Amino acid sequence: MLDAGHARNALPQRATANVNCRMFPGDSVEKVRGQIVERLGNPAITVTPHESENPEKAAPPPPLSAQVYGPAALLAKKHFPGVPLIPTMSTGATDGRYLNAAGIATYGMAGRFGMPDGNGVHGLNERISVAGVLAERDYLFDLIQAYANSKDGK
């Protein structure tokens, strides 16, 4: 988000830019700041990070064990035949970043499909279809049941 000047008909005396970053687990704010500075290629531009919402201790992603991935893949075949289950990582707002940092492995499962335009995520037209919500509900219900009924309790 850019902000410059005080009037539309006057040259700005200053300009600021807010860069909203999604950081990978384990990356420090200073490392990302350094990458931004490097890509700007102008030492006269000051880059000052805002206070981070991330926990002090950055945690690596939890392991993708068979106990987690197995039931998810099996049920994906049932609910979404012919569609591969591809693990992804969301670095957006989630309590997982705090739980993982505390040593509690945390996973998120989505059972919905996104549109090529991103479904208007975080925009004024953010949306998902009713059919998509119902399909996701059914998949996640079965997945929760599978985890709850696992023999080893993991």
PyMOL CGO cylinders between C-alpha atoms (Angstrom):
from pymol import cmd
from pymol.cgo import CYLINDER

trace = [
    CYLINDER, 0.00, 0.00, 0.00, 1.50, 3.31, -1.06, 0.3, 1, 1, 1, 1, 1, 1,
    CYLINDER, 1.50, 3.31, -1.06, 1.06, 6.71, 0.56, 0.3, 1, 1, 1, 1, 1, 1,
    CYLINDER, 1.06, 6.71, 0.56, 2.65, 9.91, -0.68, 0.3, 1, 1, 1, 1, 1, 1,
    CYLINDER, 2.65, 9.91, -0.68, 2.05, 13.66, -0.54, 0.3, 1, 1, 1, 1, 1, 1,
    CYLINDER, 2.05, 13.66, -0.54, -0.67, 15.73, 1.00, 0.3, 1, 1, 1, 1, 1, 1,
    CYLINDER, -0.67, 15.73, 1.00, -2.62, 16.76, -2.11, 0.3, 1, 1, 1, 1, 1, 1,
    CYLINDER, -2.62, 16.76, -2.11, -3.29, 15.33, -5.55, 0.3, 1, 1, 1, 1, 1, 1,
    CYLINDER, -3.29, 15.33, -5.55, -2.00, 18.45, -7.30, 0.3, 1, 1, 1, 1, 1, 1,
    CYLINDER, -2.00, 18.45, -7.30, 1.32, 18.76, -5.41, 0.3, 1, 1, 1, 1, 1, 1,
    CYLINDER, 1.32, 18.76, -5.41, 4.58, 16.85, -5.67, 0.3, 1, 1, 1, 1, 1, 1,
    CYLINDER, 4.58, 16.85, -5.67, 5.06, 14.68, -2.58, 0.3, 1, 1, 1, 1, 1, 1,
    CYLINDER, 5.06, 14.68, -2.58, 7.81, 15.56, -0.11, 0.3, 1, 1, 1, 1, 1, 1,
    CYLINDER, 7.81, 15.56, -0.11, 7.74, 12.04, 1.25, 0.3, 1, 1, 1, 1, 1, 1,
    CYLINDER, 7.74, 12.04, 1.25, 6.44, 8.62, 0.31, 0.3, 1, 1, 1, 1, 1, 1,
    CYLINDER, 6.44, 8.62, 0.31, 5.87, 5.42, 2.25, 0.3, 1, 1, 1, 1, 1, 1,
    CYLINDER, 5.87, 5.42, 2.25, 5.04, 1.89, 1.24, 0.3, 1, 1, 1, 1, 1, 1,
    CYLINDER, 5.04, 1.89, 1.24, 3.61, -0.82, 3.44, 0.3, 1, 1, 1, 1, 1, 1,
    CYLINDER, 3.61, -0.82, 3.44, 4.80, -4.27, 2.35, 0.3, 1, 1, 1, 1, 1, 1,
    CYLINDER, 4.80, -4.27, 2.35, 2.66, -7.06, 3.79, 0.3, 1, 1, 1, 1, 1, 1,
    CYLINDER, 2.66, -7.06, 3.79, 4.77, -10.23, 3.86, 0.3, 1, 1, 1, 1, 1, 1,
    CYLINDER, 4.77, -10.23, 3.86, 3.91, -13.87, 4.33, 0.3, 1, 1, 1, 1, 1, 1,
    CYLINDER, 3.91, -13.87, 4.33, 6.99, -15.35, 5.93, 0.3, 1, 1, 1, 1, 1, 1,
    CYLINDER, 6.99, -15.35, 5.93, 8.01, -18.99, 5.84, 0.3, 1, 1, 1, 1, 1, 1,
    CYLINDER, 8.01, -18.99, 5.84, 8.38, -20.69, 9.24, 0.3, 1, 1, 1, 1, 1, 1,
    CYLINDER, 8.38, -20.69, 9.24, 11.93, -20.27, 10.46, 0.3, 1, 1, 1, 1, 1, 1,
    CYLINDER, 11.93, -20.27, 10.46, 12.58, -17.03, 8.55, 0.3, 1, 1, 1, 1, 1, 1,
    CYLINDER, 12.58, -17.03, 8.55, 13.41, -14.04, 10.71, 0.3, 1, 1, 1, 1, 1, 1,
    CYLINDER, 13.41, -14.04, 10.71, 11.99, -10.55, 10.26, 0.3, 1, 1, 1, 1, 1, 1,
    CYLINDER, 11.99, -10.55, 10.26, 15.56, -9.31, 9.75, 0.3, 1, 1, 1, 1, 1, 1,
    CYLINDER, 15.56, -9.31, 9.75, 16.20, -11.82, 6.96, 0.3, 1, 1, 1, 1, 1, 1,
    CYLINDER, 16.20, -11.82, 6.96, 13.05, -10.74, 5.11, 0.3, 1, 1, 1, 1, 1, 1,
    CYLINDER, 13.05, -10.74, 5.11, 13.88, -7.06, 5.68, 0.3, 1, 1, 1, 1, 1, 1,
    CYLINDER, 13.88, -7.06, 5.68, 17.32, -7.69, 4.19, 0.3, 1, 1, 1, 1, 1, 1,
    CYLINDER, 17.32, -7.69, 4.19, 15.78, -9.33, 1.13, 0.3, 1, 1, 1, 1, 1, 1,
    CYLINDER, 15.78, -9.33, 1.13, 13.50, -6.33, 0.59, 0.3, 1, 1, 1, 1, 1, 1,
    CYLINDER, 13.50, -6.33, 0.59, 16.43, -3.91, 0.94, 0.3, 1, 1, 1, 1, 1, 1,
    CYLINDER, 16.43, -3.91, 0.94, 18.48, -5.97, -1.52, 0.3, 1, 1, 1, 1, 1, 1,
    CYLINDER, 18.48, -5.97, -1.52, 15.72, -6.00, -4.12, 0.3, 1, 1, 1, 1, 1, 1,
    CYLINDER, 15.72, -6.00, -4.12, 15.07, -2.27, -3.78, 0.3, 1, 1, 1, 1, 1, 1,
    CYLINDER, 15.07, -2.27, -3.78, 18.68, -1.68, -4.73, 0.3, 1, 1, 1, 1, 1, 1,
    CYLINDER, 18.68, -1.68, -4.73, 18.71, 1.82, -3.25, 0.3, 1, 1, 1, 1, 1, 1,
    CYLINDER, 18.71, 1.82, -3.25, 20.47, 2.37, 0.10, 0.3, 1, 1, 1, 1, 1, 1,
    CYLINDER, 20.47, 2.37, 0.10, 18.69, 5.74, 0.50, 0.3, 1, 1, 1, 1, 1, 1,
    CYLINDER, 18.69, 5.74, 0.50, 15.39, 3.92, 1.04, 0.3, 1, 1, 1, 1, 1, 1,
    CYLINDER, 15.39, 3.92, 1.04, 14.77, 3.03, 4.69, 0.3, 1, 1, 1, 1, 1, 1,
    CYLINDER, 14.77, 3.03, 4.69, 13.02, -0.25, 5.49, 0.3, 1, 1, 1, 1, 1, 1,
    CYLINDER, 13.02, -0.25, 5.49, 11.63, -0.41, 9.02, 0.3, 1, 1, 1, 1, 1, 1,
    CYLINDER, 11.63, -0.41, 9.02, 9.71, -3.50, 10.13, 0.3, 1, 1, 1, 1, 1, 1,
    CYLINDER, 9.71, -3.50, 10.13, 6.61, -3.12, 12.24, 0.3, 1, 1, 1, 1, 1, 1,
    CYLINDER, 6.61, -3.12, 12.24, 6.27, -5.23, 15.36, 0.3, 1, 1, 1, 1, 1, 1,
    CYLINDER, 6.27, -5.23, 15.36, 5.88, -8.86, 14.36, 0.3, 1, 1, 1, 1, 1, 1,
    CYLINDER, 5.88, -8.86, 14.36, 2.84, -10.87, 15.34, 0.3, 1, 1, 1, 1, 1, 1,
    CYLINDER, 2.84, -10.87, 15.34, 4.87, -14.06, 15.13, 0.3, 1, 1, 1, 1, 1, 1,
    CYLINDER, 4.87, -14.06, 15.13, 6.08, -15.84, 18.26, 0.3, 1, 1, 1, 1, 1, 1,
    CYLINDER, 6.08, -15.84, 18.26, 9.68, -15.18, 19.32, 0.3, 1, 1, 1, 1, 1, 1,
    CYLINDER, 9.68, -15.18, 19.32, 10.69, -18.75, 18.58, 0.3, 1, 1, 1, 1, 1, 1,
    CYLINDER, 10.69, -18.75, 18.58, 10.09, -19.61, 14.95, 0.3, 1, 1, 1, 1, 1, 1,
    CYLINDER, 10.09, -19.61, 14.95, 9.16, -23.24, 14.53, 0.3, 1, 1, 1, 1, 1, 1,
    CYLINDER, 9.16, -23.24, 14.53, 9.81, -25.45, 11.52, 0.3, 1, 1, 1, 1, 1, 1,
    CYLINDER, 9.81, -25.45, 11.52, 6.77, -27.02, 9.87, 0.3, 1, 1, 1, 1, 1, 1,
    CYLINDER, 6.77, -27.02, 9.87, 5.56, -30.14, 11.72, 0.3, 1, 1, 1, 1, 1, 1,
    CYLINDER, 5.56, -30.14, 11.72, 6.31, -33.48, 10.10, 0.3, 1, 1, 1, 1, 1, 1,
    CYLINDER, 6.31, -33.48, 10.10, 3.75, -34.82, 7.66, 0.3, 1, 1, 1, 1, 1, 1,
    CYLINDER, 3.75, -34.82, 7.66, 3.27, -38.23, 9.24, 0.3, 1, 1, 1, 1, 1, 1,
    CYLINDER, 3.27, -38.23, 9.24, 1.29, -41.16, 7.86, 0.3, 1, 1, 1, 1, 1, 1,
    CYLINDER, 1.29, -41.16, 7.86, -1.19, -40.77, 10.74, 0.3, 1, 1, 1, 1, 1, 1,
    CYLINDER, -1.19, -40.77, 10.74, -2.03, -37.26, 9.53, 0.3, 1, 1, 1, 1, 1, 1,
    CYLINDER, -2.03, -37.26, 9.53, -1.65, -37.60, 5.76, 0.3, 1, 1, 1, 1, 1, 1,
    CYLINDER, -1.65, -37.60, 5.76, -2.99, -41.14, 5.31, 0.3, 1, 1, 1, 1, 1, 1,
    CYLINDER, -2.99, -41.14, 5.31, -6.61, -40.57, 6.35, 0.3, 1, 1, 1, 1, 1, 1,
    CYLINDER, -6.61, -40.57, 6.35, -6.69, -37.19, 4.59, 0.3, 1, 1, 1, 1, 1, 1,
    CYLINDER, -6.69, -37.19, 4.59, -5.53, -38.74, 1.29, 0.3, 1, 1, 1, 1, 1, 1,
    CYLINDER, -5.53, -38.74, 1.29, -7.85, -41.73, 1.60, 0.3, 1, 1, 1, 1, 1, 1,
    CYLINDER, -7.85, -41.73, 1.60, -10.90, -39.56, 2.23, 0.3, 1, 1, 1, 1, 1, 1,
    CYLINDER, -10.90, -39.56, 2.23, -9.92, -37.12, -0.52, 0.3, 1, 1, 1, 1, 1, 1,
    CYLINDER, -9.92, -37.12, -0.52, -10.13, -40.04, -2.96, 0.3, 1, 1, 1, 1, 1, 1,
    CYLINDER, -10.13, -40.04, -2.96, -13.64, -40.79, -1.70, 0.3, 1, 1, 1, 1, 1, 1,
    CYLINDER, -13.64, -40.79, -1.70, -14.93, -37.21, -1.72, 0.3, 1, 1, 1, 1, 1, 1,
    CYLINDER, -14.93, -37.21, -1.72, -12.97, -35.85, -4.70, 0.3, 1, 1, 1, 1, 1, 1,
    CYLINDER, -12.97, -35.85, -4.70, -12.27, -38.82, -7.03, 0.3, 1, 1, 1, 1, 1, 1,
    CYLINDER, -12.27, -38.82, -7.03, -9.37, -38.28, -9.41, 0.3, 1, 1, 1, 1, 1, 1,
    CYLINDER, -9.37, -38.28, -9.41, -8.13, -35.14, -7.65, 0.3, 1, 1, 1, 1, 1, 1,
    CYLINDER, -8.13, -35.14, -7.65, -4.71, -35.52, -5.99, 0.3, 1, 1, 1, 1, 1, 1,
    CYLINDER, -4.71, -35.52, -5.99, -4.21, -34.33, -2.42, 0.3, 1, 1, 1, 1, 1, 1,
    CYLINDER, -4.21, -34.33, -2.42, -1.27, -31.94, -2.43, 0.3, 1, 1, 1, 1, 1, 1,
    CYLINDER, -1.27, -31.94, -2.43, 0.13, -30.75, 0.91, 0.3, 1, 1, 1, 1, 1, 1,
    CYLINDER, 0.13, -30.75, 0.91, 0.46, -26.99, 1.13, 0.3, 1, 1, 1, 1, 1, 1,
    CYLINDER, 0.46, -26.99, 1.13, 1.46, -24.56, 3.83, 0.3, 1, 1, 1, 1, 1, 1,
    CYLINDER, 1.46, -24.56, 3.83, -0.55, -21.51, 4.78, 0.3, 1, 1, 1, 1, 1, 1,
    CYLINDER, -0.55, -21.51, 4.78, 1.48, -18.81, 6.44, 0.3, 1, 1, 1, 1, 1, 1,
    CYLINDER, 1.48, -18.81, 6.44, -1.53, -16.60, 7.03, 0.3, 1, 1, 1, 1, 1, 1,
    CYLINDER, -1.53, -16.60, 7.03, -3.32, -15.97, 10.30, 0.3, 1, 1, 1, 1, 1, 1,
    CYLINDER, -3.32, -15.97, 10.30, -3.61, -19.16, 12.29, 0.3, 1, 1, 1, 1, 1, 1,
    CYLINDER, -3.61, -19.16, 12.29, -3.04, -20.23, 15.87, 0.3, 1, 1, 1, 1, 1, 1,
    CYLINDER, -3.04, -20.23, 15.87, -0.80, -22.95, 14.44, 0.3, 1, 1, 1, 1, 1, 1,
    CYLINDER, -0.80, -22.95, 14.44, 2.20, -20.62, 14.45, 0.3, 1, 1, 1, 1, 1, 1,
    CYLINDER, 2.20, -20.62, 14.45, 1.93, -20.25, 18.23, 0.3, 1, 1, 1, 1, 1, 1,
    CYLINDER, 1.93, -20.25, 18.23, 1.16, -23.91, 18.90, 0.3, 1, 1, 1, 1, 1, 1,
    CYLINDER, 1.16, -23.91, 18.90, 4.00, -25.16, 16.65, 0.3, 1, 1, 1, 1, 1, 1,
    CYLINDER, 4.00, -25.16, 16.65, 6.39, -22.74, 18.38, 0.3, 1, 1, 1, 1, 1, 1,
    CYLINDER, 6.39, -22.74, 18.38, 5.33, -24.28, 21.71, 0.3, 1, 1, 1, 1, 1, 1,
    CYLINDER, 5.33, -24.28, 21.71, 6.13, -27.76, 20.39, 0.3, 1, 1, 1, 1, 1, 1,
    CYLINDER, 6.13, -27.76, 20.39, 2.53, -28.79, 19.62, 0.3, 1, 1, 1, 1, 1, 1,
    CYLINDER, 2.53, -28.79, 19.62, 2.37, -30.07, 16.04, 0.3, 1, 1, 1, 1, 1, 1,
    CYLINDER, 2.37, -30.07, 16.04, -0.54, -28.33, 14.34, 0.3, 1, 1, 1, 1, 1, 1,
    CYLINDER, -0.54, -28.33, 14.34, -2.11, -29.06, 10.96, 0.3, 1, 1, 1, 1, 1, 1,
    CYLINDER, -2.11, -29.06, 10.96, -4.92, -27.51, 8.98, 0.3, 1, 1, 1, 1, 1, 1,
    CYLINDER, -4.92, -27.51, 8.98, -7.09, -29.29, 6.48, 0.3, 1, 1, 1, 1, 1, 1,
    CYLINDER, -7.09, -29.29, 6.48, -9.23, -27.65, 3.85, 0.3, 1, 1, 1, 1, 1, 1,
    CYLINDER, -9.23, -27.65, 3.85, -11.66, -29.50, 1.68, 0.3, 1, 1, 1, 1, 1, 1,
    CYLINDER, -11.66, -29.50, 1.68, -12.52, -26.72, -0.71, 0.3, 1, 1, 1, 1, 1, 1,
    CYLINDER, -12.52, -26.72, -0.71, -11.46, -25.74, -4.18, 0.3, 1, 1, 1, 1, 1, 1,
    CYLINDER, -11.46, -25.74, -4.18, -10.34, -22.25, -5.05, 0.3, 1, 1, 1, 1, 1, 1,
    CYLINDER, -10.34, -22.25, -5.05, -11.15, -20.50, -8.29, 0.3, 1, 1, 1, 1, 1, 1,
    CYLINDER, -11.15, -20.50, -8.29, -8.37, -19.24, -10.59, 0.3, 1, 1, 1, 1, 1, 1,
    CYLINDER, -8.37, -19.24, -10.59, -9.19, -15.67, -9.54, 0.3, 1, 1, 1, 1, 1, 1,
    CYLINDER, -9.19, -15.67, -9.54, -8.61, -16.58, -5.88, 0.3, 1, 1, 1, 1, 1, 1,
    CYLINDER, -8.61, -16.58, -5.88, -12.30, -16.31, -4.94, 0.3, 1, 1, 1, 1, 1, 1,
    CYLINDER, -12.30, -16.31, -4.94, -11.74, -12.62, -4.19, 0.3, 1, 1, 1, 1, 1, 1,
    CYLINDER, -11.74, -12.62, -4.19, -9.90, -13.55, -0.98, 0.3, 1, 1, 1, 1, 1, 1,
    CYLINDER, -9.90, -13.55, -0.98, -9.55, -10.51, 1.31, 0.3, 1, 1, 1, 1, 1, 1,
    CYLINDER, -9.55, -10.51, 1.31, -11.34, -8.35, -1.27, 0.3, 1, 1, 1, 1, 1, 1,
    CYLINDER, -11.34, -8.35, -1.27, -14.72, -6.74, -1.34, 0.3, 1, 1, 1, 1, 1, 1,
    CYLINDER, -14.72, -6.74, -1.34, -16.05, -9.69, -3.33, 0.3, 1, 1, 1, 1, 1, 1,
    CYLINDER, -16.05, -9.69, -3.33, -14.69, -12.59, -1.25, 0.3, 1, 1, 1, 1, 1, 1,
    CYLINDER, -14.69, -12.59, -1.25, -16.87, -15.62, -1.84, 0.3, 1, 1, 1, 1, 1, 1,
    CYLINDER, -16.87, -15.62, -1.84, -17.20, -19.39, -1.88, 0.3, 1, 1, 1, 1, 1, 1,
    CYLINDER, -17.20, -19.39, -1.88, -20.00, -21.46, -3.32, 0.3, 1, 1, 1, 1, 1, 1,
    CYLINDER, -20.00, -21.46, -3.32, -22.69, -23.14, -1.23, 0.3, 1, 1, 1, 1, 1, 1,
    CYLINDER, -22.69, -23.14, -1.23, -21.88, -26.47, -2.96, 0.3, 1, 1, 1, 1, 1, 1,
    CYLINDER, -21.88, -26.47, -2.96, -18.23, -25.95, -1.99, 0.3, 1, 1, 1, 1, 1, 1,
    CYLINDER, -18.23, -25.95, -1.99, -19.11, -25.37, 1.66, 0.3, 1, 1, 1, 1, 1, 1,
    CYLINDER, -19.11, -25.37, 1.66, -21.23, -28.53, 1.74, 0.3, 1, 1, 1, 1, 1, 1,
    CYLINDER, -21.23, -28.53, 1.74, -18.51, -30.64, 0.08, 0.3, 1, 1, 1, 1, 1, 1,
    CYLINDER, -18.51, -30.64, 0.08, -15.91, -29.29, 2.51, 0.3, 1, 1, 1, 1, 1, 1,
    CYLINDER, -15.91, -29.29, 2.51, -18.22, -29.99, 5.44, 0.3, 1, 1, 1, 1, 1, 1,
    CYLINDER, -18.22, -29.99, 5.44, -18.71, -33.60, 4.38, 0.3, 1, 1, 1, 1, 1, 1,
    CYLINDER, -18.71, -33.60, 4.38, -14.99, -34.20, 3.82, 0.3, 1, 1, 1, 1, 1, 1,
    CYLINDER, -14.99, -34.20, 3.82, -13.95, -32.62, 7.11, 0.3, 1, 1, 1, 1, 1, 1,
    CYLINDER, -13.95, -32.62, 7.11, -16.68, -34.45, 9.05, 0.3, 1, 1, 1, 1, 1, 1,
    CYLINDER, -16.68, -34.45, 9.05, -15.41, -37.79, 7.76, 0.3, 1, 1, 1, 1, 1, 1,
    CYLINDER, -15.41, -37.79, 7.76, -11.81, -36.77, 8.41, 0.3, 1, 1, 1, 1, 1, 1,
    CYLINDER, -11.81, -36.77, 8.41, -12.51, -35.79, 12.02, 0.3, 1, 1, 1, 1, 1, 1,
    CYLINDER, -12.51, -35.79, 12.02, -14.31, -39.10, 12.51, 0.3, 1, 1, 1, 1, 1, 1,
    CYLINDER, -14.31, -39.10, 12.51, -11.33, -40.98, 11.05, 0.3, 1, 1, 1, 1, 1, 1,
    CYLINDER, -11.33, -40.98, 11.05, -8.88, -39.21, 13.36, 0.3, 1, 1, 1, 1, 1, 1,
    CYLINDER, -8.88, -39.21, 13.36, -11.14, -39.65, 16.39, 0.3, 1, 1, 1, 1, 1, 1,
    CYLINDER, -11.14, -39.65, 16.39, -11.56, -43.36, 15.69, 0.3, 1, 1, 1, 1, 1, 1,
    CYLINDER, -11.56, -43.36, 15.69, -7.91, -44.14, 14.94, 0.3, 1, 1, 1, 1, 1, 1,
    CYLINDER, -7.91, -44.14, 14.94, -6.62, -47.12, 16.90, 0.3, 1, 1, 1, 1, 1, 1,
    CYLINDER, -6.62, -47.12, 16.90, -3.40, -45.54, 18.16, 0.3, 1, 1, 1, 1, 1, 1,
    CYLINDER, -3.40, -45.54, 18.16, -5.06, -42.24, 19.12, 0.3, 1, 1, 1, 1, 1, 1,
    CYLINDER, -5.06, -42.24, 19.12, -2.51, -40.20, 17.18, 0.3, 1, 1, 1, 1, 1, 1,
]
cmd.load_cgo(trace, "trace")
